[in-house]
């Protein structure tokens, strides 16, 4: 193998390692998002969120709720994870 070939192989191996690293990180984040979604499904909401010890139900905090800005990005992430899982 020539010098250029060795450089290309080194770069390919480096990029494959980087790809695998980010793939693993994405899988960890997806698992975390699903874990929080599942926890939310097993509870009614958050107590003390507004520092008043009242319950803030999830439906008020999620997309379409009165305070949806709190979890709008979370709901978007859940939708993305589900879409990706369906592709597998």
Biotite code that builds the C-alpha atoms (Angstrom):
import biotite.structure as struc

atoms = struc.array([
    struc.Atom([0.000, 0.000, 0.000], chain_id="A", res_id=1, res_name="UNK", atom_name="CA", element="C"),
    struc.Atom([1.244, 3.456, -0.837], chain_id="A", res_id=2, res_name="UNK", atom_name="CA", element="C"),
    struc.Atom([1.503, 6.463, 1.446], chain_id="A", res_id=3, res_name="UNK", atom_name="CA", element="C"),
    struc.Atom([-1.721, 7.998, 0.136], chain_id="A", res_id=4, res_name="UNK", atom_name="CA", element="C"),
    struc.Atom([-3.586, 4.709, 0.570], chain_id="A", res_id=5, res_name="UNK", atom_name="CA", element="C"),
    struc.Atom([-2.436, 4.474, 4.176], chain_id="A", res_id=6, res_name="UNK", atom_name="CA", element="C"),
    struc.Atom([-3.565, 8.053, 4.814], chain_id="A", res_id=7, res_name="UNK", atom_name="CA", element="C"),
    struc.Atom([-6.962, 7.307, 3.308], chain_id="A", res_id=8, res_name="UNK", atom_name="CA", element="C"),
    struc.Atom([-7.344, 4.132, 5.355], chain_id="A", res_id=9, res_name="UNK", atom_name="CA", element="C"),
    struc.Atom([-6.344, 5.983, 8.519], chain_id="A", res_id=10, res_name="UNK", atom_name="CA", element="C"),
    struc.Atom([-8.918, 8.701, 7.779], chain_id="A", res_id=11, res_name="UNK", atom_name="CA", element="C"),
    struc.Atom([-11.619, 6.125, 6.986], chain_id="A", res_id=12, res_name="UNK", atom_name="CA", element="C"),
    struc.Atom([-10.926, 4.327, 10.278], chain_id="A", res_id=13, res_name="UNK", atom_name="CA", element="C"),
    struc.Atom([-10.975, 7.619, 12.179], chain_id="A", res_id=14, res_name="UNK", atom_name="CA", element="C"),
    struc.Atom([-14.291, 8.640, 10.614], chain_id="A", res_id=15, res_name="UNK", atom_name="CA", element="C"),
    struc.Atom([-15.835, 5.216, 11.262], chain_id="A", res_id=16, res_name="UNK", atom_name="CA", element="C"),
    struc.Atom([-14.794, 5.479, 14.925], chain_id="A", res_id=17, res_name="UNK", atom_name="CA", element="C"),
    struc.Atom([-16.294, 8.957, 15.147], chain_id="A", res_id=18, res_name="UNK", atom_name="CA", element="C"),
    struc.Atom([-19.504, 7.735, 13.488], chain_id="A", res_id=19, res_name="UNK", atom_name="CA", element="C"),
    struc.Atom([-19.768, 4.853, 15.952], chain_id="A", res_id=20, res_name="UNK", atom_name="CA", element="C"),
    struc.Atom([-19.170, 7.215, 18.877], chain_id="A", res_id=21, res_name="UNK", atom_name="CA", element="C"),
    struc.Atom([-21.991, 9.541, 17.806], chain_id="A", res_id=22, res_name="UNK", atom_name="CA", element="C"),
    struc.Atom([-24.280, 6.617, 17.004], chain_id="A", res_id=23, res_name="UNK", atom_name="CA", element="C"),
    struc.Atom([-23.803, 5.329, 20.558], chain_id="A", res_id=24, res_name="UNK", atom_name="CA", element="C"),
    struc.Atom([-24.397, 8.798, 22.000], chain_id="A", res_id=25, res_name="UNK", atom_name="CA", element="C"),
    struc.Atom([-27.623, 9.118, 20.004], chain_id="A", res_id=26, res_name="UNK", atom_name="CA", element="C"),
    struc.Atom([-28.798, 5.722, 21.230], chain_id="A", res_id=27, res_name="UNK", atom_name="CA", element="C"),
    struc.Atom([-28.110, 6.781, 24.835], chain_id="A", res_id=28, res_name="UNK", atom_name="CA", element="C"),
    struc.Atom([-30.047, 10.018, 24.360], chain_id="A", res_id=29, res_name="UNK", atom_name="CA", element="C"),
    struc.Atom([-32.927, 8.172, 22.716], chain_id="A", res_id=30, res_name="UNK", atom_name="CA", element="C"),
    struc.Atom([-33.064, 5.747, 25.638], chain_id="A", res_id=31, res_name="UNK", atom_name="CA", element="C"),
    struc.Atom([-33.102, 8.659, 28.084], chain_id="A", res_id=32, res_name="UNK", atom_name="CA", element="C"),
    struc.Atom([-35.919, 10.403, 26.241], chain_id="A", res_id=33, res_name="UNK", atom_name="CA", element="C"),
    struc.Atom([-37.990, 7.205, 26.193], chain_id="A", res_id=34, res_name="UNK", atom_name="CA", element="C"),
    struc.Atom([-37.278, 6.625, 29.911], chain_id="A", res_id=35, res_name="UNK", atom_name="CA", element="C"),
    struc.Atom([-38.583, 10.095, 30.791], chain_id="A", res_id=36, res_name="UNK", atom_name="CA", element="C"),
    struc.Atom([-41.616, 9.620, 28.537], chain_id="A", res_id=37, res_name="UNK", atom_name="CA", element="C"),
    struc.Atom([-42.373, 6.315, 30.275], chain_id="A", res_id=38, res_name="UNK", atom_name="CA", element="C"),
    struc.Atom([-41.943, 7.894, 33.716], chain_id="A", res_id=39, res_name="UNK", atom_name="CA", element="C"),
    struc.Atom([-44.343, 10.650, 32.705], chain_id="A", res_id=40, res_name="UNK", atom_name="CA", element="C"),
    struc.Atom([-46.874, 8.026, 31.610], chain_id="A", res_id=41, res_name="UNK", atom_name="CA", element="C"),
    struc.Atom([-46.748, 6.563, 35.130], chain_id="A", res_id=42, res_name="UNK", atom_name="CA", element="C"),
    struc.Atom([-47.294, 9.872, 36.938], chain_id="A", res_id=43, res_name="UNK", atom_name="CA", element="C"),
    struc.Atom([-49.747, 12.749, 36.910], chain_id="A", res_id=44, res_name="UNK", atom_name="CA", element="C"),
    struc.Atom([-47.393, 15.697, 36.794], chain_id="A", res_id=45, res_name="UNK", atom_name="CA", element="C"),
    struc.Atom([-44.948, 17.751, 38.825], chain_id="A", res_id=46, res_name="UNK", atom_name="CA", element="C"),
    struc.Atom([-45.575, 19.072, 42.318], chain_id="A", res_id=47, res_name="UNK", atom_name="CA", element="C"),
    struc.Atom([-43.994, 22.392, 43.226], chain_id="A", res_id=48, res_name="UNK", atom_name="CA", element="C"),
    struc.Atom([-43.017, 23.381, 39.699], chain_id="A", res_id=49, res_name="UNK", atom_name="CA", element="C"),
    struc.Atom([-44.281, 26.916, 40.157], chain_id="A", res_id=50, res_name="UNK", atom_name="CA", element="C"),
    struc.Atom([-42.769, 27.014, 43.679], chain_id="A", res_id=51, res_name="UNK", atom_name="CA", element="C"),
    struc.Atom([-46.250, 26.890, 45.196], chain_id="A", res_id=52, res_name="UNK", atom_name="CA", element="C"),
    struc.Atom([-46.549, 23.123, 45.881], chain_id="A", res_id=53, res_name="UNK", atom_name="CA", element="C"),
    struc.Atom([-49.523, 22.822, 43.550], chain_id="A", res_id=54, res_name="UNK", atom_name="CA", element="C"),
    struc.Atom([-49.559, 19.995, 41.065], chain_id="A", res_id=55, res_name="UNK", atom_name="CA", element="C"),
    struc.Atom([-48.767, 20.899, 37.460], chain_id="A", res_id=56, res_name="UNK", atom_name="CA", element="C"),
    struc.Atom([-50.340, 18.114, 35.370], chain_id="A", res_id=57, res_name="UNK", atom_name="CA", element="C"),
    struc.Atom([-48.349, 16.840, 32.406], chain_id="A", res_id=58, res_name="UNK", atom_name="CA", element="C"),
    struc.Atom([-51.101, 17.780, 29.960], chain_id="A", res_id=59, res_name="UNK", atom_name="CA", element="C"),
    struc.Atom([-50.645, 21.438, 30.943], chain_id="A", res_id=60, res_name="UNK", atom_name="CA", element="C"),
    struc.Atom([-46.884, 21.214, 30.396], chain_id="A", res_id=61, res_name="UNK", atom_name="CA", element="C"),
    struc.Atom([-46.874, 19.297, 27.125], chain_id="A", res_id=62, res_name="UNK", atom_name="CA", element="C"),
    struc.Atom([-47.596, 20.442, 23.593], chain_id="A", res_id=63, res_name="UNK", atom_name="CA", element="C"),
    struc.Atom([-51.066, 21.948, 23.419], chain_id="A", res_id=64, res_name="UNK", atom_name="CA", element="C"),
    struc.Atom([-51.154, 22.677, 27.155], chain_id="A", res_id=65, res_name="UNK", atom_name="CA", element="C"),
    struc.Atom([-51.275, 25.977, 28.974], chain_id="A", res_id=66, res_name="UNK", atom_name="CA", element="C"),
    struc.Atom([-47.523, 25.903, 29.677], chain_id="A", res_id=67, res_name="UNK", atom_name="CA", element="C"),
    struc.Atom([-46.411, 23.950, 26.599], chain_id="A", res_id=68, res_name="UNK", atom_name="CA", element="C"),
    struc.Atom([-43.200, 25.931, 26.251], chain_id="A", res_id=69, res_name="UNK", atom_name="CA", element="C"),
    struc.Atom([-41.770, 23.920, 29.160], chain_id="A", res_id=70, res_name="UNK", atom_name="CA", element="C"),
    struc.Atom([-41.799, 20.604, 27.301], chain_id="A", res_id=71, res_name="UNK", atom_name="CA", element="C"),
    struc.Atom([-42.395, 21.510, 23.660], chain_id="A", res_id=72, res_name="UNK", atom_name="CA", element="C"),
    struc.Atom([-38.824, 20.530, 22.705], chain_id="A", res_id=73, res_name="UNK", atom_name="CA", element="C"),
    struc.Atom([-39.148, 17.305, 24.706], chain_id="A", res_id=74, res_name="UNK", atom_name="CA", element="C"),
    struc.Atom([-42.290, 16.354, 22.783], chain_id="A", res_id=75, res_name="UNK", atom_name="CA", element="C"),
    struc.Atom([-40.483, 17.097, 19.520], chain_id="A", res_id=76, res_name="UNK", atom_name="CA", element="C"),
    struc.Atom([-37.613, 14.848, 20.652], chain_id="A", res_id=77, res_name="UNK", atom_name="CA", element="C"),
    struc.Atom([-40.053, 12.044, 21.553], chain_id="A", res_id=78, res_name="UNK", atom_name="CA", element="C"),
    struc.Atom([-41.626, 12.281, 18.104], chain_id="A", res_id=79, res_name="UNK", atom_name="CA", element="C"),
    struc.Atom([-38.182, 12.118, 16.463], chain_id="A", res_id=80, res_name="UNK", atom_name="CA", element="C"),
    struc.Atom([-37.163, 9.086, 18.516], chain_id="A", res_id=81, res_name="UNK", atom_name="CA", element="C"),
    struc.Atom([-40.388, 7.257, 17.690], chain_id="A", res_id=82, res_name="UNK", atom_name="CA", element="C"),
    struc.Atom([-39.972, 8.059, 13.984], chain_id="A", res_id=83, res_name="UNK", atom_name="CA", element="C"),
    struc.Atom([-36.397, 6.719, 14.051], chain_id="A", res_id=84, res_name="UNK", atom_name="CA", element="C"),
    struc.Atom([-37.445, 3.561, 15.925], chain_id="A", res_id=85, res_name="UNK", atom_name="CA", element="C"),
    struc.Atom([-40.137, 2.875, 13.317], chain_id="A", res_id=86, res_name="UNK", atom_name="CA", element="C"),
    struc.Atom([-37.482, 2.996, 10.571], chain_id="A", res_id=87, res_name="UNK", atom_name="CA", element="C"),
    struc.Atom([-35.461, 0.206, 12.234], chain_id="A", res_id=88, res_name="UNK", atom_name="CA", element="C"),
])
